[in-house]
Amino acid sequence: MRSSVPASKEGRHSTLPPTPPSIALEHPRLAAAVDAVLQVASDDAGALARVGRVIFDCGDAPAARVVYEKLLTLHGAELSNVDRADAMWRLGDLLRRLGETEAAVGLLREAADANPTSPEPLAALASIYESTKDWEEVIRTKRRRLEVATGAERFELLLEIADVEFGRLNDRSRASKTYVAALEERPDDRKLLTKLMQLYSEEKDWAKLVEVVQRLADFVDDPKQRAKYMHTAAIVSSRQLGERQQALAFYERAIEFDPSLKKAMDEATELRRQIGDNDGVERLLKLQLEQAKQEQDRPRIVAVLDQLGELYRKLLNEPELAIDAYEAAQAFDPEGKERGELLGELYASDVTQYLDKAVRAQSQILRRNPYRVESYKLLRKLYTDARRPDPAWCLCQALSVLNLAEPDEERFYRRHRADNAAPAQAVLDDDDWALRLTHSEADPVVTRIFAMIQPTIIRARTQSLEALGYDAAQRIDLAEQPYPVTQTLYYAQGVLGFEAPPVFQNLSDAAGLGFLHAHTPAIVLGRAAFESVVPTQSLAFVAARHLTYFRPGFYVRHLVPTGTGLKAWLFAAIKLCVPQFPIAAEVHGQVTDAMMPMAREFQGVQRELLASTVSKLLQSGGAVDLKKWVSAIDLTADRTGFVLAHDLGVATEVMRATEDASSVPVKERVKEIVLFSVSEEYIDLREKLQVTVES
């Protein structure tokens, strides 16, 4: 059989050319051996074939071409089919490398026909068609080899054919069949399954996609990876196939494989919510909660607890469980305004069980929004339903002052409204002051330090009575005086529960009620205190408010009227106990001056007690806000005046008339006293003093 190689012009015994220069330069020893073979055995087809293979393998295409052309020209007829096919394949491949495509194709086809079992000619042909982008010929060539290929080669060929059909021809239908044929050869090949997954996704053949994803999951050992595959199957089943139950089954497996897969957990929860499986939603939310706790994910804990609360409240009709969930969320997120309001509503739904919590919830809401009408109304209703008339009356009083009372609320308020100061039947103690009367922003540790150093400040900043123009003859006994102001002061001193200051009369002073900053702090009553006609309740407010500043620690608020002065004394106390405490330059001189008398007077046990209190202040962290402390003391004085005045309307009127009596603006003072008037603390004080409407 003749080959398609053109006949050589030289005779059969012509001399072969020497080894090409490229071989001689790169492999000199090999070149010498090749030359020797060519000279000695040029008529030996086997020797030529061996030389050709050596040069072919070295990659020298021009040199190898010369040898194979001579081999086929001189010995083609005498070669066996297999050897001739091998020579034609190699020459064809050499021509391909050299860019002689047309000649190469003819030789390679002839080689493939001569030896159908050889893969090389077809592989070279496919390479040529790929370079010319003749994709159908690529497929046809590979399928021709597919007829005899087995095992791994068959699988790879199917994969290559399918890749061309899918990626080059965009023929998804053909590619799908070819990929499936490859899958039959190797059912557990992840690479192939991934390709099928991509194909079915683009084809939107969702059912087959789910099938492939399942198979992929079965061949993976990593639980997290398996969870991702199950999650994909769940999404496709739910969103594309509308198979909710099937999707839920996949979600369950995904969560089982990886409980931390939040997206799968959220989607499964939402899907069960959509189909009305409330028990299933509860179970999944509890799983989410446990996972969030393990991960210490506070925001997620709060979010899941809120969802549980909503589930119990809206769908399962379990108000107690809803309350438990919302309370737990509130513990992690105390600033949750909307949640706080929901809790308030839930508490209000069962006054018998949750009255205290309901009241507290509404009080917190009012603290954030003091003019929220709904909270005042709800509190009034809560107390009415709980058959607690006095707190209900307090709410009606506040609503009336705010001009928000309904007619029945206004009637109830006016029916029990007092026209005299509170007829107190008990005396306030330190707990009443600390827990019920003193404003929360009056830092108790700061107050304690001021109470301890107050005697030193008094001695350093005051004069004797005589130096101030007073003598003992001007001191009056309140119990024996017939004047309303003296009787009111006497009454207020008896209720407030701390040592009363002495009271002096000074008719030369045109003012009314004032401070006498002497070595023993005192009250001075000027001419206006005796001549002015003031209603009893208003006088009770003013007297009680004034007396409040004589509480231990409070008095320095007026004795040292500037913020800088107060800061100097407080910092002096701190530096006395903690010498390394830094002092700002602007107050350094005042602090040094204040430390001098303090160092003399605080020795031994006294200094140890002061140091202990200072330590508590420093351990609390944060900057000391003395402006806020002063405001809180003034607001505490307002509260005390209101308690004894026994009427919110009177208290607010006096506040508006005495704007200069406080560091706090009137509007803020009124807001604060209204909030206090409906607080649990005020209601407790009314019961303690026995001044309730029932009394």
Steps between C-alpha positions, in 0.01 A plus 500: 500500500643835395508792741399851409857622544634643168769283339859614560706610198791302628548127447439238752867486592565873509697642787296633792572852616712550809343569837332842500692785667237538777565149627874540460500816709264388775595131528848449350545143624156404379574665165813294457313179570221592261750583223667168548171313470399696192827429323519137592132395482329735261336204330372360829136608549507403867813708562348800325182463703699494822703806400181679404344428841808629679495829310118517532525463876771768513247738345699592191213503248695593184764232557247232589294591194795427268554159658133397486455619144803285400366209702161507331645574156772233508332236714127580517398202289687249714379630841222322683167678539578584861851634427385692195209648700744600774731669247211682332365617838838634604559671166147642506553633850833652392327675209236626746771651715657659194169656395435284194150418611349365177781248441491406869125426491539262205780305663325482837175375348695237305682400820171470689355279223813285491490434878157571650616391846766770528390813690782730383382583144153592620638704789720695257208549263282629784777742593504637143121547499515671838758746366273576204192511726327232293311371803278252317810332354651499849195314627489266200868414541472436875188289450689290246755423768217444747396193299804307618591685824440340840542584868654829596565602139134453410392710800741781416390500134133527599587785734696679226221453246237628743715802588518592131126451452422708807776760498567545127179408321265599784303186423377417847282213388788310337733590785252371756481160330876478469558597865246239608683241287821598679321470832418139418873438462587670830193567719697654787708756311450836677644700213245351262214544744598863545488549123157338487386725784608805300335364184167420664504835674541685171247271335264556795449128519439530871398143574819361348701770674366388837584142412858591412544712812386208714752272335772757555413518867523122532860501378620766745634423848517854638170568685512873424539433128218247509287759676564749219389245238186421700436872536523540121257212448262659750509839327437348156220277633329792669546787259514324162301182543254623761557177694483637853500170685794375297678829567437468873648151496813634334515790747480256789794302361699820442443610860582151624833510316582857605289665773701822454372549144293807588357563156359147476358532851335834421354379170368179654339700779339738254374212283337331800352834594350531152332159515369567851717242676528698822634210704770450239584870514530482878733198478726668246510826693606312811775331299611840374501635854721217626740550211514874558573443869783262415647759266431780754335697221306758702326674207377165367386389846290816524360456148401137562342580837297775334378251240405253773315775682307591186418132435364447850315831500339492157468137395521264796299712745755446775534840669710367787753344262497818293579700812785263589649535152468879486637539853802287409556715189462816707767374740744488207370820342358729771457789253249311285225762490248311287552181697449688824166626375396148396590372845294777652198390297550136594533583869186711477306206359524320835491751785460233765831338414703782348385826658842593640675420174235680298543812711877483474484456124280804452717702735804418286310601189403829664860561598585491129187685391355700792203624299379166367129523576439128446730405786326730749163365391617140517651545845175652625306205358745248647459640849124529460471139384722392789269687741775732620325838531791709628742429210203541262431840658868598457468427128179702478680789673782489245256478208312798636816711536598402145147589379454144376240370746169357386191631684480198734874527573465870574206437734687229690802728539300797629290287734811393694719805449638637827496869589768478769855375534549124530372387845799270544473234769858371473857627472725441201815297566831464314365220282210718392745772402741266322251274321189712446567871530851579374527536121683213328760730345621621840800264523478356854879460526557865412234596755670281760838667440343846529324392819834394648688818405205736553603595859849591374356711219266674746786588734711625211235709326269635774510750781360507852149623566637810662717580198190471285309739727289247686474395862317231689210734576398494136457124496135401515327189631280382215271307732397818681457731201149568364605599151411276204861489380635392837224244552559359151875475561435325830263257330744433211793441738298238679424310179836513323682299762838672538642747750337835441716812467449790739273777374570871545273797451631813327232758434763732357533258208228565242526147360300200609668161553879491477826328599719622782848366419637504854721250683170329576295520180163657564183633344426870510146635472481852361214744510319356197471163671272655761316755292423304183174307482587164341256207467575212735594249230725746319670583830546129570667458160740791561581399861561134423705586193717741701553253784614231252830682446589443866526124440859377556694553179232715338588822680822557303284557191418848645804553719728461194283644224740456204582184311873577511489544876318170552745324269796640698371361830411162350837468326676604821332211681607261225860623486529487878432127477663436160801733469570399139153614389554753216366853545433741214699822505193726514390360840840401639526804728150458643558129557823572686323758720217256577741221590665698777209500750394154384846354570487638854152372579506157333731278698498135597165327472335804342748503214462124454123539470542782252754296301259207483225722358737666253612157385140406420462817295815432299410135447164598353688647202398790282524872560318658793226730370447754778264707289271200474540437874398858585196473271402172664520656849273783382254249353508307828403819680207540258388145579511564874301819462240319291465213749411741779300743285278202418387644167666481158326809366623710792853364463521589129357849567765571763774372269392737226491787750848422642702450184824624660480251787650214297782427256247307292275678245133520599381284211737220603401537866131463414566196281700335778244568772215367284695178443571475872131556579407172323805302609499197726736689731249780558213257545706311759575826683129586514432163659789546743375843605138377500377777274323285240143561388396205714656666806 
